[in-house]
Amino acid sequence: MEPISSGRQAPSPPSSPKGADQPPRTGVLAPLVPDAWKPTASTEGFASHVREAIASNRTRRTFYAAQSQGASQALSDAVIGLERLTLPFALQFDAQARRFQDAGIPIVAHDFVSMRGVRPPDTPPSHRNMAGKAEIRQLESWLGQYRKDVSRALDLRDFERVGALTDELLKRIEGLETSADAHFAMTRHVAESVGYAALHALDYRAQSGGETDELAARFIRLQAFGLTGTVAIDRKAQVLQHQGLGIIVNDLPHIPFQEEWQARKP
Protein backbone atom coordinates (compact mmCIF):
# COMPACT_ATOMS: atom_id res chain seq x y z
CA MET A 1 0.00 0.00 0.00
CA GLU A 2 1.27 3.48 -0.85
CA PRO A 3 2.12 5.69 2.15
CA ILE A 4 -0.67 8.02 3.20
CA SER A 5 0.26 11.60 2.42
CA SER A 6 -0.69 14.41 4.79
CA GLY A 7 1.10 17.25 3.05
CA ARG A 8 3.69 17.29 5.84
CA GLN A 9 5.97 14.82 7.51
CA ALA A 10 4.15 12.59 9.96
CA PRO A 11 5.41 12.65 13.57
CA SER A 12 7.85 9.92 14.49
CA PRO A 13 6.43 7.20 16.71
CA PRO A 14 7.65 7.02 20.30
CA SER A 15 10.58 4.78 21.03
CA SER A 16 9.63 1.17 21.64
CA PRO A 17 11.39 -1.79 23.20
CA LYS A 18 13.73 -3.82 21.05
CA GLY A 19 11.78 -6.06 18.73
CA ALA A 20 8.81 -3.72 18.60
CA ASP A 21 9.74 -2.11 15.27
CA GLN A 22 7.29 -4.31 13.39
CA PRO A 23 3.68 -4.76 14.50
CA PRO A 24 3.15 -8.21 16.00
CA ARG A 25 1.13 -10.47 13.74
CA THR A 26 0.15 -13.38 15.93
CA GLY A 27 -2.71 -14.54 13.74
CA VAL A 28 -4.87 -15.15 16.81
CA LEU A 29 -7.61 -12.81 15.64
CA ALA A 30 -8.80 -12.18 12.13
CA PRO A 31 -9.29 -8.49 11.27
CA LEU A 32 -12.65 -7.67 9.81
CA VAL A 33 -12.58 -7.04 6.08
CA PRO A 34 -12.21 -3.31 5.29
CA ASP A 35 -15.61 -3.22 3.55
CA ALA A 36 -17.25 -3.99 6.90
CA TRP A 37 -16.36 -0.47 8.02
CA LYS A 38 -17.56 1.27 4.84
CA PRO A 39 -14.36 3.33 4.90
CA THR A 40 -15.22 6.88 3.90
CA ALA A 41 -14.12 10.20 5.33
CA SER A 42 -16.37 11.05 8.26
CA THR A 43 -17.33 14.17 10.16
CA GLU A 44 -17.95 12.00 13.22
CA GLY A 45 -15.27 11.72 15.83
CA PHE A 46 -14.06 12.05 19.38
CA ALA A 47 -15.14 15.68 19.89
CA SER A 48 -18.62 15.14 18.49
CA HIS A 49 -19.06 12.15 20.83
CA VAL A 50 -17.97 14.21 23.85
CA ARG A 51 -20.32 17.05 22.91
CA GLU A 52 -23.16 14.57 22.47
CA ALA A 53 -22.45 13.11 25.93
CA ILE A 54 -22.36 16.57 27.52
CA ALA A 55 -25.70 17.50 25.97
CA SER A 56 -27.28 14.23 27.07
CA ASN A 57 -26.01 14.48 30.63
CA ARG A 58 -27.11 18.09 30.96
CA THR A 59 -30.66 17.07 30.05
CA ARG A 60 -30.62 14.10 32.39
CA ARG A 61 -29.11 16.14 35.22
CA THR A 62 -32.41 17.99 35.61
CA PHE A 63 -34.43 14.77 35.75
CA TYR A 64 -32.11 13.09 38.27
CA ALA A 65 -31.99 16.19 40.48
CA ALA A 66 -35.78 16.30 40.62
CA GLN A 67 -35.98 12.61 41.50
CA SER A 68 -33.28 12.80 44.19
CA GLN A 69 -34.21 16.17 45.72
CA GLY A 70 -30.89 17.53 44.46
CA ALA A 71 -28.68 14.74 45.82
CA SER A 72 -27.52 13.74 42.32
CA GLN A 73 -26.49 17.25 41.24
CA ALA A 74 -22.87 17.01 42.37
CA LEU A 75 -22.31 13.72 40.53
CA SER A 76 -23.90 15.01 37.33
CA ASP A 77 -21.77 18.15 37.51
CA ALA A 78 -18.61 16.09 38.06
CA VAL A 79 -19.27 13.87 35.05
CA ILE A 80 -20.03 16.84 32.79
CA GLY A 81 -16.93 18.62 34.09
CA LEU A 82 -14.72 15.65 33.22
CA GLU A 83 -16.26 15.50 29.75
CA ARG A 84 -15.51 19.19 29.22
CA LEU A 85 -11.90 18.63 30.28
CA THR A 86 -11.65 15.83 27.71
CA LEU A 87 -12.80 18.02 24.81
CA PRO A 88 -9.41 19.66 23.98
CA PHE A 89 -7.77 16.23 23.76
CA ALA A 90 -10.64 15.02 21.60
CA LEU A 91 -10.14 17.88 19.15
CA GLN A 92 -6.43 17.06 18.89
CA PHE A 93 -7.08 13.41 18.12
CA ASP A 94 -9.70 14.33 15.53
CA ALA A 95 -7.20 16.61 13.80
CA GLN A 96 -4.49 13.95 13.81
CA ALA A 97 -6.88 11.32 12.45
CA ARG A 98 -8.13 13.44 9.56
CA ARG A 99 -5.43 12.51 7.06
CA PHE A 100 -6.28 8.84 7.52
CA GLN A 101 -10.01 9.53 7.33
CA ASP A 102 -9.46 11.44 4.09
CA ALA A 103 -7.78 8.29 2.75
CA GLY A 104 -10.85 6.23 3.68
CA ILE A 105 -9.63 4.85 7.03
CA PRO A 106 -12.08 5.85 9.79
CA ILE A 107 -9.71 5.74 12.77
CA VAL A 108 -11.15 7.60 15.80
CA ALA A 109 -14.30 8.50 13.82
CA HIS A 110 -15.68 4.96 14.08
CA ASP A 111 -14.39 4.14 17.55
CA PHE A 112 -17.39 5.52 19.41
CA VAL A 113 -21.01 4.45 19.89
CA SER A 114 -23.84 6.95 19.59
CA MET A 115 -25.48 8.23 22.75
CA ARG A 116 -28.83 7.60 21.08
CA GLY A 117 -28.67 4.04 22.40
CA VAL A 118 -28.77 4.92 26.10
CA ARG A 119 -31.60 3.75 28.35
CA PRO A 120 -34.38 6.14 29.38
CA PRO A 121 -33.35 7.97 32.57
CA ASP A 122 -36.26 6.55 34.55
CA THR A 123 -35.14 2.93 34.03
CA PRO A 124 -34.57 1.31 37.46
CA PRO A 125 -31.03 0.00 38.07
CA SER A 126 -30.59 -3.78 37.98
CA HIS A 127 -28.29 -3.71 41.03
CA ARG A 128 -29.05 -1.59 44.08
CA ASN A 129 -26.35 -2.41 46.61
CA MET A 130 -23.20 -0.46 47.44
CA ALA A 131 -19.98 -2.42 47.13
CA GLY A 132 -17.93 -2.91 50.26
CA LYS A 133 -14.37 -1.72 50.87
CA ALA A 134 -12.87 -5.13 50.17
CA GLU A 135 -14.65 -5.31 46.82
CA ILE A 136 -13.48 -1.81 45.90
CA ARG A 137 -9.89 -2.72 46.80
CA GLN A 138 -10.13 -5.83 44.64
CA LEU A 139 -11.40 -3.85 41.67
CA GLU A 140 -8.74 -1.17 42.07
CA SER A 141 -6.09 -3.89 42.16
CA TRP A 142 -7.41 -5.41 38.93
CA LEU A 143 -7.47 -2.01 37.24
CA GLY A 144 -3.94 -1.16 38.33
CA GLN A 145 -2.58 -4.38 36.86
CA TYR A 146 -4.71 -3.96 33.73
CA ARG A 147 -3.32 -0.49 33.04
CA LYS A 148 0.24 -1.76 33.41
CA ASP A 149 -0.38 -4.75 31.14
CA VAL A 150 -2.14 -2.60 28.52
CA SER A 151 0.77 -0.16 28.54
CA ARG A 152 3.26 -2.97 27.91
CA ALA A 153 1.10 -4.36 25.11
CA LEU A 154 0.84 -0.95 23.49
CA ASP A 155 4.63 -0.53 23.63
CA LEU A 156 4.70 -3.57 21.36
CA ARG A 157 1.69 -2.38 19.35
CA ASP A 158 0.05 -5.67 20.34
CA PHE A 159 -3.58 -4.67 19.96
CA GLU A 160 -4.74 -8.29 20.13
CA ARG A 161 -3.20 -8.54 23.61
CA VAL A 162 -5.12 -5.41 24.67
CA GLY A 163 -8.30 -7.11 23.47
CA ALA A 164 -7.54 -10.26 25.49
CA LEU A 165 -6.73 -8.24 28.62
CA THR A 166 -9.94 -6.27 28.26
CA ASP A 167 -12.08 -9.36 27.80
CA GLU A 168 -10.58 -10.85 30.97
CA LEU A 169 -11.13 -7.64 32.96
CA LEU A 170 -14.74 -7.30 31.84
CA LYS A 171 -15.51 -10.85 32.90
CA ARG A 172 -14.08 -10.07 36.34
CA ILE A 173 -16.15 -6.90 36.59
CA GLU A 174 -19.29 -8.78 35.59
CA GLY A 175 -18.62 -11.34 38.31
CA LEU A 176 -18.03 -8.61 40.87
CA GLU A 177 -21.24 -6.79 39.91
CA THR A 178 -23.17 -10.03 40.39
CA SER A 179 -21.58 -10.98 43.72
CA ALA A 180 -21.78 -7.45 45.14
CA ASP A 181 -25.18 -6.74 43.54
CA ALA A 182 -23.72 -3.35 42.60
CA HIS A 183 -23.11 -1.55 39.31
CA PHE A 184 -19.65 -0.54 38.10
CA ALA A 185 -21.07 0.98 34.94
CA MET A 186 -18.52 3.72 34.31
CA THR A 187 -15.59 1.38 34.86
CA ARG A 188 -17.11 -1.20 32.52
CA HIS A 189 -17.84 1.48 29.89
CA VAL A 190 -14.29 2.84 29.75
CA ALA A 191 -12.78 -0.67 29.63
CA GLU A 192 -15.13 -1.58 26.78
CA SER A 193 -14.04 1.55 24.94
CA VAL A 194 -10.36 0.61 25.32
CA GLY A 195 -10.99 -2.87 23.92
CA TYR A 196 -13.21 -1.55 21.12
CA ALA A 197 -10.50 0.82 19.90
CA ALA A 198 -7.87 -1.92 20.12
CA LEU A 199 -9.86 -4.30 17.93
CA HIS A 200 -10.51 -1.58 15.38
CA ALA A 201 -6.80 -0.77 15.37
CA LEU A 202 -6.22 -4.17 13.73
CA ASP A 203 -8.46 -3.14 10.83
CA TYR A 204 -6.82 0.25 10.51
CA ARG A 205 -3.41 -1.45 10.46
CA ALA A 206 -4.51 -3.71 7.62
CA GLN A 207 -5.84 -0.74 5.66
CA SER A 208 -2.87 1.55 6.23
CA GLY A 209 0.05 -0.87 6.15
CA GLY A 210 0.70 -0.11 9.82
CA GLU A 211 0.79 3.69 9.51
CA THR A 212 -2.12 4.10 11.93
CA ASP A 213 -0.48 2.10 14.74
CA GLU A 214 1.16 5.04 16.51
CA LEU A 215 -2.03 7.13 16.59
CA ALA A 216 -4.12 4.13 17.64
CA ALA A 217 -1.75 3.35 20.51
CA ARG A 218 -1.86 6.92 21.85
CA PHE A 219 -5.65 7.00 21.52
CA ILE A 220 -5.98 3.77 23.51
CA ARG A 221 -3.52 4.97 26.18
CA LEU A 222 -5.63 8.08 26.78
CA GLN A 223 -8.75 6.01 27.27
CA ALA A 224 -6.99 3.54 29.58
CA PHE A 225 -5.79 6.48 31.68
CA GLY A 226 -9.46 7.35 32.23
CA LEU A 227 -9.83 4.24 34.37
CA THR A 228 -7.97 6.02 37.16
CA GLY A 229 -11.15 7.86 38.11
CA THR A 230 -14.01 5.57 37.18
CA VAL A 231 -14.35 3.68 40.45
CA ALA A 232 -14.86 6.93 42.38
CA ILE A 233 -17.69 7.83 40.01
CA ASP A 234 -19.23 4.38 40.35
CA ARG A 235 -19.09 4.54 44.14
CA LYS A 236 -20.94 7.87 44.18
CA ALA A 237 -23.47 6.49 41.71
CA GLN A 238 -24.08 3.40 43.85
CA VAL A 239 -25.39 5.59 46.69
CA LEU A 240 -28.08 6.91 44.34
CA GLN A 241 -28.67 3.55 42.68
CA HIS A 242 -29.32 2.12 46.16
CA GLN A 243 -32.27 4.54 46.26
CA GLY A 244 -33.55 3.32 42.88
CA LEU A 245 -32.08 6.06 40.67
CA GLY A 246 -30.45 4.72 37.48
CA ILE A 247 -27.86 7.49 37.16
CA ILE A 248 -24.69 6.55 35.22
CA VAL A 249 -25.91 3.02 34.41
CA ASN A 250 -28.66 4.52 32.24
CA ASP A 251 -26.46 7.22 30.75
CA LEU A 252 -23.84 5.15 28.92
CA PRO A 253 -24.36 3.40 25.56
CA HIS A 254 -23.53 -0.26 25.21
CA ILE A 255 -20.20 -0.74 23.45
CA PRO A 256 -20.17 -4.10 21.60
CA PHE A 257 -16.56 -4.96 22.36
CA GLN A 258 -17.24 -8.46 23.65
CA GLU A 259 -19.47 -9.29 20.67
CA GLU A 260 -16.71 -8.20 18.28
CA TRP A 261 -14.09 -10.07 20.27
CA GLN A 262 -16.06 -13.31 19.96
CA ALA A 263 -16.75 -12.71 16.26
CA ARG A 264 -13.06 -12.36 15.46
CA LYS A 265 -11.97 -15.61 17.05
CA PRO A 266 -11.14 -18.35 14.51
C-alpha positions as a printed NumPy array, in Angstrom:
array([[  0.   ,   0.   ,   0.   ],
       [  1.273,   3.48 ,  -0.845],
       [  2.122,   5.694,   2.154],
       [ -0.67 ,   8.022,   3.195],
       [  0.256,  11.597,   2.422],
       [ -0.689,  14.41 ,   4.786],
       [  1.101,  17.254,   3.05 ],
       [  3.686,  17.289,   5.838],
       [  5.971,  14.823,   7.509],
       [  4.15 ,  12.59 ,   9.963],
       [  5.414,  12.652,  13.568],
       [  7.847,   9.92 ,  14.486],
       [  6.427,   7.196,  16.708],
       [  7.655,   7.016,  20.299],
       [ 10.585,   4.784,  21.035],
       [  9.628,   1.173,  21.639],
       [ 11.386,  -1.792,  23.204],
       [ 13.733,  -3.817,  21.047],
       [ 11.78 ,  -6.061,  18.733],
       [  8.811,  -3.72 ,  18.595],
       [  9.743,  -2.112,  15.269],
       [  7.293,  -4.315,  13.391],
       [  3.676,  -4.759,  14.498],
       [  3.154,  -8.213,  15.996],
       [  1.13 , -10.465,  13.744],
       [  0.154, -13.379,  15.926],
       [ -2.708, -14.54 ,  13.742],
       [ -4.87 , -15.153,  16.813],
       [ -7.606, -12.811,  15.645],
       [ -8.8  , -12.176,  12.126],
       [ -9.292,  -8.488,  11.268],
       [-12.654,  -7.674,   9.814],
       [-12.578,  -7.042,   6.083],
       [-12.213,  -3.314,   5.295],
       [-15.615,  -3.22 ,   3.555],
       [-17.254,  -3.987,   6.896],
       [-16.355,  -0.468,   8.018],
       [-17.564,   1.274,   4.835],
       [-14.358,   3.331,   4.899],
       [-15.218,   6.882,   3.897],
       [-14.124,  10.203,   5.327],
       [-16.37 ,  11.052,   8.259],
       [-17.332,  14.172,  10.164],
       [-17.952,  11.999,  13.219],
       [-15.266,  11.722,  15.829],
       [-14.064,  12.054,  19.377],
       [-15.137,  15.675,  19.894],
       [-18.625,  15.135,  18.491],
       [-19.056,  12.148,  20.832],
       [-17.974,  14.206,  23.845],
       [-20.318,  17.051,  22.912],
       [-23.165,  14.568,  22.474],
       [-22.452,  13.114,  25.926],
       [-22.363,  16.567,  27.524],
       [-25.704,  17.501,  25.97 ],
       [-27.281,  14.225,  27.069],
       [-26.006,  14.478,  30.631],
       [-27.112,  18.093,  30.962],
       [-30.659,  17.07 ,  30.045],
       [-30.621,  14.098,  32.391],
       [-29.108,  16.137,  35.216],
       [-32.41 ,  17.988,  35.609],
       [-34.429,  14.768,  35.749],
       [-32.112,  13.091,  38.271],
       [-31.987,  16.186,  40.476],
       [-35.783,  16.301,  40.618],
       [-35.98 ,  12.61 ,  41.499],
       [-33.282,  12.802,  44.194],
       [-34.21 ,  16.174,  45.721],
       [-30.889,  17.531,  44.458],
       [-28.681,  14.736,  45.816],
       [-27.522,  13.744,  42.321],
       [-26.494,  17.251,  41.237],
       [-22.872,  17.011,  42.366],
       [-22.311,  13.717,  40.534],
       [-23.898,  15.006,  37.327],
       [-21.774,  18.155,  37.514],
       [-18.612,  16.095,  38.059],
       [-19.27 ,  13.872,  35.055],
       [-20.026,  16.838,  32.794],
       [-16.935,  18.621,  34.09 ],
       [-14.724,  15.645,  33.217],
       [-16.256,  15.501,  29.753],
       [-15.511,  19.185,  29.224],
       [-11.896,  18.628,  30.278],
       [-11.65 ,  15.83 ,  27.706],
       [-12.803,  18.018,  24.814],
       [ -9.413,  19.664,  23.979],
       [ -7.768,  16.234,  23.765],
       [-10.639,  15.018,  21.599],
       [-10.138,  17.878,  19.151],
       [ -6.426,  17.056,  18.892],
       [ -7.085,  13.406,  18.116],
       [ -9.701,  14.331,  15.529],
       [ -7.2  ,  16.613,  13.797],
       [ -4.487,  13.951,  13.808],
       [ -6.876,  11.324,  12.451],
       [ -8.134,  13.445,   9.564],
       [ -5.433,  12.509,   7.059],
       [ -6.281,   8.835,   7.523],
       [-10.015,   9.527,   7.328],
       [ -9.461,  11.436,   4.086],
       [ -7.782,   8.291,   2.75 ],
       [-10.851,   6.225,   3.68 ],
       [ -9.629,   4.849,   7.029],
       [-12.078,   5.855,   9.792],
       [ -9.706,   5.736,  12.772],
       [-11.151,   7.601,  15.801],
       [-14.297,   8.5  ,  13.816],
       [-15.684,   4.96 ,  14.082],
       [-14.389,   4.142,  17.551],
       [-17.394,   5.518,  19.415],
       [-21.007,   4.455,  19.885],
       [-23.838,   6.953,  19.589],
       [-25.477,   8.23 ,  22.754],
       [-28.832,   7.601,  21.082],
       [-28.667,   4.042,  22.4  ],
       [-28.768,   4.923,  26.103],
       [-31.6  ,   3.746,  28.348],
       [-34.381,   6.142,  29.38 ],
       [-33.349,   7.971,  32.57 ],
       [-36.256,   6.546,  34.551],
       [-35.141,   2.928,  34.026],
       [-34.566,   1.311,  37.455],
       [-31.035,   0.   ,  38.072],
       [-30.594,  -3.78 ,  37.976],
       [-28.29 ,  -3.711,  41.035],
       [-29.054,  -1.589,  44.082],
       [-26.353,  -2.409,  46.606],
       [-23.202,  -0.456,  47.44 ],
       [-19.98 ,  -2.419,  47.127],
       [-17.926,  -2.913,  50.263],
       [-14.368,  -1.716,  50.875],
       [-12.87 ,  -5.126,  50.166],
       [-14.653,  -5.308,  46.823],
       [-13.482,  -1.81 ,  45.9  ],
       [ -9.889,  -2.716,  46.797],
       [-10.127,  -5.83 ,  44.64 ],
       [-11.4  ,  -3.855,  41.665],
       [ -8.74 ,  -1.167,  42.074],
       [ -6.089,  -3.888,  42.155],
       [ -7.412,  -5.411,  38.927],
       [ -7.469,  -2.015,  37.244],
       [ -3.943,  -1.159,  38.327],
       [ -2.581,  -4.378,  36.856],
       [ -4.713,  -3.963,  33.733],
       [ -3.323,  -0.49 ,  33.044],
       [  0.238,  -1.761,  33.407],
       [ -0.378,  -4.748,  31.141],
       [ -2.136,  -2.605,  28.521],
       [  0.767,  -0.158,  28.538],
       [  3.258,  -2.97 ,  27.91 ],
       [  1.102,  -4.364,  25.107],
       [  0.838,  -0.946,  23.486],
       [  4.625,  -0.527,  23.63 ],
       [  4.701,  -3.566,  21.36 ],
       [  1.686,  -2.381,  19.346],
       [  0.049,  -5.672,  20.338],
       [ -3.585,  -4.67 ,  19.962],
       [ -4.739,  -8.289,  20.132],
       [ -3.203,  -8.545,  23.605],
       [ -5.118,  -5.415,  24.668],
       [ -8.298,  -7.112,  23.475],
       [ -7.541, -10.257,  25.487],
       [ -6.729,  -8.243,  28.617],
       [ -9.945,  -6.27 ,  28.256],
       [-12.082,  -9.365,  27.804],
       [-10.582, -10.85 ,  30.967],
       [-11.127,  -7.644,  32.957],
       [-14.738,  -7.302,  31.845],
       [-15.51 , -10.853,  32.903],
       [-14.079, -10.069,  36.343],
       [-16.145,  -6.896,  36.587],
       [-19.292,  -8.782,  35.588],
       [-18.622, -11.342,  38.314],
       [-18.031,  -8.605,  40.874],
       [-21.236,  -6.794,  39.909],
       [-23.171, -10.031,  40.395],
       [-21.583, -10.976,  43.717],
       [-21.781,  -7.449,  45.142],
       [-25.181,  -6.736,  43.543],
       [-23.724,  -3.349,  42.604],
       [-23.106,  -1.552,  39.309],
       [-19.648,  -0.538,  38.097],
       [-21.074,   0.977,  34.943],
       [-18.525,   3.718,  34.305],
       [-15.589,   1.377,  34.857],
       [-17.109,  -1.195,  32.522],
       [-17.841,   1.476,  29.889],
       [-14.289,   2.835,  29.751],
       [-12.783,  -0.67 ,  29.629],
       [-15.129,  -1.583,  26.775],
       [-14.041,   1.55 ,  24.937],
       [-10.362,   0.608,  25.319],
       [-10.985,  -2.868,  23.923],
       [-13.206,  -1.552,  21.122],
       [-10.5  ,   0.82 ,  19.901],
       [ -7.873,  -1.923,  20.122],
       [ -9.861,  -4.303,  17.931],
       [-10.513,  -1.583,  15.38 ],
       [ -6.796,  -0.77 ,  15.372],
       [ -6.223,  -4.168,  13.733],
       [ -8.464,  -3.14 ,  10.831],
       [ -6.818,   0.248,  10.507],
       [ -3.41 ,  -1.455,  10.457],
       [ -4.511,  -3.708,   7.62 ],
       [ -5.844,  -0.745,   5.665],
       [ -2.866,   1.554,   6.234],
       [  0.049,  -0.866,   6.147],
       [  0.702,  -0.106,   9.823],
       [  0.791,   3.694,   9.509],
       [ -2.122,   4.098,  11.929],
       [ -0.478,   2.104,  14.738],
       [  1.156,   5.043,  16.506],
       [ -2.027,   7.134,  16.595],
       [ -4.12 ,   4.134,  17.642],
       [ -1.748,   3.349,  20.511],
       [ -1.862,   6.919,  21.849],
       [ -5.647,   6.996,  21.523],
       [ -5.976,   3.767,  23.508],
       [ -3.522,   4.968,  26.178],
       [ -5.626,   8.079,  26.775],
       [ -8.749,   6.01 ,  27.271],
       [ -6.987,   3.536,  29.58 ],
       [ -5.793,   6.481,  31.682],
       [ -9.461,   7.345,  32.225],
       [ -9.829,   4.236,  34.368],
       [ -7.968,   6.019,  37.161],
       [-11.153,   7.864,  38.107],
       [-14.013,   5.57 ,  37.178],
       [-14.345,   3.677,  40.447],
       [-14.859,   6.926,  42.376],
       [-17.695,   7.835,  40.007],
       [-19.235,   4.38 ,  40.346],
       [-19.09 ,   4.543,  44.145],
       [-20.942,   7.869,  44.177],
       [-23.474,   6.494,  41.711],
       [-24.078,   3.4  ,  43.845],
       [-25.391,   5.585,  46.689],
       [-28.081,   6.913,  44.344],
       [-28.675,   3.547,  42.682],
       [-29.323,   2.124,  46.161],
       [-32.269,   4.542,  46.263],
       [-33.555,   3.322,  42.883],
       [-32.077,   6.056,  40.669],
       [-30.449,   4.723,  37.477],
       [-27.862,   7.489,  37.156],
       [-24.687,   6.545,  35.225],
       [-25.905,   3.023,  34.41 ],
       [-28.662,   4.518,  32.243],
       [-26.455,   7.218,  30.748],
       [-23.844,   5.153,  28.916],
       [-24.364,   3.402,  25.564],
       [-23.535,  -0.261,  25.208],
       [-20.196,  -0.744,  23.448],
       [-20.174,  -4.103,  21.598],
       [-16.561,  -4.964,  22.361],
       [-17.244,  -8.458,  23.647],
       [-19.47 ,  -9.288,  20.669],
       [-16.709,  -8.197,  18.279],
       [-14.086, -10.074,  20.27 ],
       [-16.059, -13.312,  19.961],
       [-16.75 , -12.712,  16.256],
       [-13.063, -12.361,  15.46 ],
       [-11.973, -15.615,  17.054],
       [-11.141, -18.349,  14.511]])
